[in-house]
Amino acid sequence: MGYEALKLQIKKMIIEVCEKDDISPADIADDVELFSQASKLDLDSLDALEISMGLKRDYGVRMGDSKDFRRTVTTINELAKFIQKETNG
């Protein structure tokens, strides 16, 4: 899967698992901190858990503790890089 396709798939997964039906993938910038006001997603700690479970389900990647999660899940770009690294060995 290409990098751009992966980023789109990640955005769709976040919208689905966090039940953000009023947001479209195009509304999520690739380089904006996901857990910031600028992202417009209004994510909280429960959303972080849902995203972590979605990553495990869709990509087979496990996140560590909440500190690891916050370090890895910063932007769509960083998350896509992490998934590519973890899944391509």
Backbone as CSV, one residue per row, in Angstrom:
resi,resn,N_x,N_y,N_z,CA_x,CA_y,CA_z,C_x,C_y,C_z
1,MET,0.843,-1.181,0.000,0.000,0.000,0.000,0.888,1.243,0.000
2,GLY,0.525,2.211,-0.798,1.282,3.447,-0.868,1.083,4.307,0.371
3,TYR,1.997,5.225,0.572,1.996,6.098,1.740,0.726,6.956,1.796
4,GLU,0.320,7.545,0.676,-0.877,8.394,0.660,-2.136,7.574,0.946
5,ALA,-2.203,6.376,0.377,-3.352,5.494,0.619,-3.409,5.083,2.089
6,LEU,-2.248,4.825,2.689,-2.185,4.461,4.098,-2.694,5.608,4.967
7,LYS,-2.281,6.829,4.655,-2.730,7.981,5.443,-4.246,8.141,5.356
8,LEU,-4.807,7.955,4.161,-6.260,8.044,3.995,-6.960,6.955,4.804
9,GLN,-6.414,5.754,4.766,-6.990,4.634,5.511,-6.942,4.904,7.025
10,ILE,-5.847,5.477,7.508,-5.720,5.813,8.929,-6.770,6.847,9.319
11,LYS,-6.937,7.862,8.496,-7.934,8.897,8.778,-9.330,8.293,8.866
12,LYS,-9.658,7.412,7.920,-10.973,6.772,7.920,-11.163,5.924,9.179
13,MET,-10.114,5.219,9.593,-10.191,4.394,10.793,-10.433,5.272,12.019
14,ILE,-9.717,6.393,12.132,-9.891,7.289,13.280,-11.323,7.831,13.317
15,ILE,-11.829,8.247,12.181,-13.203,8.761,12.109,-14.188,7.684,12.545
16,GLU,-13.960,6.456,12.086,-14.863,5.351,12.417,-14.818,5.006,13.901
17,VAL,-13.625,4.722,14.436,-13.539,4.232,15.814,-13.855,5.306,16.838
18,CYS,-13.648,6.565,16.486,-13.941,7.664,17.410,-15.319,8.266,17.171
19,GLU,-16.051,7.686,16.223,-17.407,8.111,15.901,-17.485,9.612,15.639
20,LYS,-16.595,10.080,14.775,-16.547,11.499,14.384,-17.200,11.651,13.012
21,ASP,-18.468,11.302,12.934,-19.187,11.266,11.661,-19.294,12.623,10.977
22,ASP,-19.079,13.704,11.729,-19.184,15.039,11.144,-17.872,15.517,10.526
23,ILE,-16.855,14.646,10.557,-15.534,14.968,10.013,-15.279,14.078,8.800
24,SER,-14.663,14.628,7.770,-14.273,13.816,6.613,-12.745,13.679,6.625
25,PRO,-12.219,12.665,5.951,-10.759,12.514,5.906,-10.057,13.778,5.415
26,ALA,-10.675,14.505,4.506,-10.074,15.733,3.976,-9.956,16.818,5.047
27,ASP,-10.752,16.714,6.113,-10.710,17.702,7.196,-9.522,17.488,8.127
28,ILE,-8.877,16.334,8.030,-7.768,16.012,8.933,-6.456,16.269,8.206
29,ALA,-5.731,17.260,8.674,-4.438,17.594,8.067,-3.401,16.542,8.451
30,ASP,-2.506,16.239,7.523,-1.497,15.203,7.753,-0.463,15.600,8.795
31,ASP,-0.241,16.907,8.971,0.852,17.362,9.824,0.401,18.126,11.071
32,VAL,-0.876,18.005,11.435,-1.393,18.675,12.626,-1.477,17.666,13.766
33,GLU,-1.067,18.096,14.959,-1.148,17.228,16.141,-2.589,16.755,16.328
34,LEU,-2.794,15.446,16.350,-4.142,14.890,16.426,-4.858,15.250,17.727
35,PHE,-4.109,15.323,18.819,-4.725,15.599,20.116,-4.624,17.079,20.490
36,SER,-4.601,17.946,19.480,-4.562,19.384,19.731,-5.864,20.013,19.248
37,GLN,-6.105,21.243,19.669,-7.296,21.976,19.222,-7.267,22.178,17.712
38,ALA,-6.068,22.308,17.152,-5.928,22.583,15.722,-6.456,21.445,14.848
39,SER,-6.515,20.231,15.391,-6.945,19.086,14.579,-8.446,19.071,14.315
40,LYS,-9.211,19.755,15.115,-10.671,19.813,14.988,-11.350,18.476,15.297
41,LEU,-10.570,17.490,15.770,-11.142,16.174,16.064,-11.713,16.089,17.475
42,ASP,-11.220,16.939,18.380,-11.680,16.939,19.768,-11.535,15.545,20.394
43,LEU,-10.332,14.993,20.313,-10.058,13.653,20.830,-9.745,13.694,22.318
44,ASP,-10.129,12.625,23.018,-9.827,12.510,24.444,-9.167,11.156,24.713
45,SER,-8.985,10.827,25.987,-8.272,9.593,26.323,-9.040,8.345,25.891
46,LEU,-10.345,8.384,25.887,-11.130,7.246,25.403,-10.918,7.058,23.898
47,ASP,-10.830,8.184,23.173,-10.529,8.106,21.742,-9.148,7.504,21.511
48,ALA,-8.193,7.850,22.377,-6.842,7.290,22.258,-6.894,5.770,22.369
49,LEU,-7.685,5.267,23.298,-7.841,3.817,23.462,-8.492,3.206,22.224
50,GLU,-9.503,3.860,21.691,-10.179,3.363,20.493,-9.220,3.332,19.296
51,ILE,-8.406,4.376,19.155,-7.432,4.421,18.055,-6.412,3.303,18.220
52,SER,-5.950,3.104,19.447,-4.981,2.041,19.720,-5.555,0.675,19.341
53,MET,-6.807,0.435,19.702,-7.457,-0.837,19.361,-7.652,-0.958,17.848
54,GLY,-7.966,0.152,17.180,-8.114,0.145,15.730,-6.803,-0.159,15.025
55,LEU,-5.712,0.380,15.548,-4.389,0.101,14.973,-4.047,-1.374,15.102
56,LYS,-4.368,-1.963,16.243,-4.113,-3.392,16.455,-4.969,-4.216,15.499
57,ARG,-6.235,-3.863,15.390,-7.172,-4.602,14.536,-6.795,-4.500,13.058
58,ASP,-6.524,-3.282,12.589,-6.319,-3.058,11.160,-4.899,-3.330,10.673
59,TYR,-3.913,-3.111,11.548,-2.513,-3.201,11.105,-1.677,-4.178,11.923
60,GLY,-2.247,-4.720,12.988,-1.510,-5.663,13.815,-0.391,-5.021,14.618
61,VAL,-0.444,-3.702,14.784,0.595,-3.021,15.567,0.071,-2.744,16.964
62,ARG,0.937,-2.966,17.922,0.582,-2.714,19.321,1.256,-1.434,19.776
63,MET,0.511,-0.655,20.501,1.070,0.534,21.111,1.477,0.157,22.531
64,GLY,2.486,0.803,23.037,2.903,0.551,24.413,1.945,1.239,25.369
65,ASP,2.498,1.813,26.412,1.669,2.529,27.376,1.214,3.872,26.798
66,SER,0.524,4.645,27.603,-0.031,5.907,27.098,1.058,6.894,26.679
67,LYS,2.223,6.836,27.324,3.323,7.718,26.919,3.828,7.335,25.530
68,ASP,3.987,6.037,25.270,4.387,5.572,23.935,3.356,5.987,22.900
69,PHE,2.092,5.834,23.264,1.024,6.183,22.348,1.096,7.655,21.976
70,ARG,1.233,8.516,22.969,1.277,9.965,22.713,2.516,10.361,21.916
71,ARG,3.616,9.626,22.094,4.832,9.912,21.318,4.668,9.483,19.866
72,THR,3.966,8.399,19.633,3.819,7.830,18.290,2.656,8.455,17.525
73,VAL,1.523,8.583,18.191,0.328,9.092,17.532,0.300,10.615,17.693
74,THR,1.163,11.287,16.958,1.202,12.743,17.023,0.468,13.337,15.833
75,THR,0.855,12.925,14.647,0.217,13.408,13.418,-0.078,12.202,12.527
76,ILE,-0.855,12.418,11.510,-1.126,11.353,10.534,0.186,10.919,9.879
77,ASN,1.034,11.874,9.543,2.326,11.538,8.921,3.149,10.621,9.809
78,GLU,3.281,10.968,11.090,4.084,10.162,12.012,3.460,8.793,12.241
79,LEU,2.161,8.742,12.322,1.463,7.471,12.523,1.657,6.560,11.315
80,ALA,1.580,7.122,10.110,1.789,6.330,8.892,3.219,5.797,8.838
81,LYS,4.190,6.623,9.204,5.590,6.168,9.238,5.759,5.026,10.223
82,PHE,5.151,5.150,11.402,5.226,4.116,12.427,4.633,2.807,11.917
83,ILE,3.477,2.868,11.299,2.810,1.657,10.804,3.667,1.014,9.708
84,GLN,4.201,1.812,8.795,5.043,1.258,7.733,6.272,0.570,8.333
85,LYS,6.888,1.206,9.318,8.073,0.623,9.953,7.731,-0.690,10.650
86,GLU,6.633,-0.707,11.373,6.242,-1.901,12.131,5.774,-3.046,11.237
87,THR,5.139,-2.723,10.126,4.585,-3.778,9.280,5.541,-4.250,8.191
88,ASN,6.571,-3.451,7.909,7.541,-3.842,6.887,8.806,-4.431,7.481
89,GLY,8.837,-4.508,8.825,9.963,-5.126,9.517,11.236,-4.413,9.295
